[in-house]
């Protein structure tokens, strides 16, 4: 499975602003959307194209258009919601599903509380969103839910702002077909399961519930 570390200067610059504890919720939320847009640009680089004839105001010409691909955007609630709008700007026709998972503070294991997905997942390429790939538990559980509802593992791409070696390894071991797109692979997890240096709690910072 490929792990794509997105080192575009704009992504890395905005990631630095996201890491800064002085960045307030409004700016943090806008930066998350902007980085998600840039990440989606990279994650959809392999969409197939076909020739398509169009008429410009002056003459007919042949352009290129995306062919034969249905897309779904699936955020892991709640923090993944912060990435959706940025990707919808690029792919407004994509269907949006939602998977609700929270991490038990004692066991650090994922607990599902909500799942609503497009009925034709088997026909779609899926962008699964969560700002953080920490223990990997939520990501692995979400992919399990997608597959149980008809998705093909090779059709899923996982987009996160920040990851760590433990989460990457857990996802690779569970679902080697799933590609990971991340702006950084950070050093480690602390005893509470937070990525170091990380961003803090991305959901709290997006929604101002710190």
N, C-alpha and C positions, 0 to 999 in steps of 0.2 A: 504494500500500500504506500502511496506517495504522501509525504508531508510537505506541503508547499509553504515556505516561510516567505511572506510577501514583504519584500524590502524596498518597495517603491518609496522614494523620498517623501511624498505626500502622506502615505500611510504611516511611515515612521515618525514624521513630524507630529501628526495628529495623535499618535499613540503616546508620545512624550507629554503632550498636553493632557491626555486622559489620565496618565499616571499621577499627575500633579495634584496633591491633596487640596490645593487652593482653587482648583477648577470647580465652579459651582454646578448645580444640577442642570440649569438651562444650557450652559455651554457644554457640559458633559453629554447631555442628551443629543445635542446637535452634532457633536463630534462623533458619537457612536454611529449616527445615521450617515455621516459623511464617509467614515471608514468602511461601513458596510457597503455603501455604493461602490467604493473603489475595490473592495474585496470581491464583490459580485462580478465586476468587470473582469477580474482575473479568473474567477471560477467558471465563467461561461465562455472562456476563450475557445473551447473545443466544440461549441455548438456547430452543427453541420449547416452548410450554405448551398444554395442552388442558384443558377442564373434565372433572372426574372426581367422580362422586358417592361419598360415603363416609357411614358412619353413626358419629356421635359417640356417647358414652354417653347422650346425651339425645335426639338426633334426627338425621335425615338432612340433609346439606348438600352443597353443591357446592364443591369446592376446585379447585386448579390443579396439574397434574402434568406433568413433562417428557415429551414425546412423540417417538417416532420417531428418537431419536439414540443411536447407539452411540459410545462414547468410548474412545480409547486414550491412555495415558500413555507417552511414549518418552523416557527420559533418555539423554543422550550420556554414555557412560562416560568417566571414572569420576565426575567431580564432579556430573553430573546426578543421580546416585543420591541425593544429599543432599536433593533436592527432592521425591522421589517420595512419601515417607510423608506429608508435609504435604498433598499433593493427594489421596492415597488416602483421607484422613479425610473429604473432601468427596464423593468419587466412588468408593466402595468397589467398585462393579461394573465399573469400567473395566478393560480389559485392559492389561497392561504389557509393552511391548517394550523391547529394549535395542540400542543402537548403540555399538560400541566404536571410538573414534577417538583417536589421539594426534597431537600436533603435533611434527613433526620439528624439533629444536632448531636445526638449521642452516638449513633452507629455510623454516621456519615453515609448511610446507604440511601438510594433514591426511593421515593414513595410517589406513586402515580395518583393524581386526584382529578385529572381531566384529560380527555382525548377526543378531538373532533377533526377529522381529516377528509380530504376529497375522496369520493368513492372510487375513482379510477386511478389509484396510486400506481398500479402496475404499468400504466401507460405514460407515467410522468418521470422526469428527472427532478430530484428533490434537493433543495438547499435547506439543510437543517441548521438552525441558528442558535447559538448560545455565546454570550460574550466571553465566558471563561470555560476552559477545559482543565479542570482541577484533578479530582480523583478519577474522572472518566465515568463515574457511575451513572450520572444523569444522561450523558451522551449515549452510552451503551444501552441503557433502558429505553431511551427514545427510539433508537434504531430498531430495537426489538419490537416495539409497538408498531413502527412503520412496516416492518417485514411481516408481522402478524396480520396486518391489514392489506397485504398484497404487494408492497413495494419490493423492488429488486435491490439487494445490497449494493450492486455495482452502479445503481442509478443514484445513489445518495452521496452528497458532498457535505461535509461538516465545516461550517464557517465559525471561527471564534476569533476574538480580538487577541487574547492571550492564552497560552497553554503552558504546560509544564511536562517534564519527562514522564512522570507517573501517569498522567492522563493520556498522553500520546501512546504510551506502551499499552495501557489498558484497552484503548480503542483499537489499536493495531491487533492485539491478541484476539479480541472478540470478533472484530469485523475487518479483516485485512483488505476487503474490497473497497472500503469506504475511504475516499480521499479527504485529507484534512487541509484546510486553508487557515493559516494563522499569521498574525503580524509578529509574534514573538513566542519563542519557547523559553520560559523563565527558569529560574534556578531550581526551585523545589516547592514543597508544601510545608506549611507549619502544622502544629499539632491540632489545629482546628479545621484543617483542610483548605486553608486559604493559600493562594499562589503568592510566592515571594519572588521579586518585589511586587508584582501584580498591580492591580488597580484598586484594591479594597473590594467591597461588596458592590458589584456592578449594578445589581437591581436597586439597591438603596440609593446609589448615586444617580441613576437614571431618573428615579421617581421621587427623589427628595425625601426618603423615609429613614434617613440615618438617625 
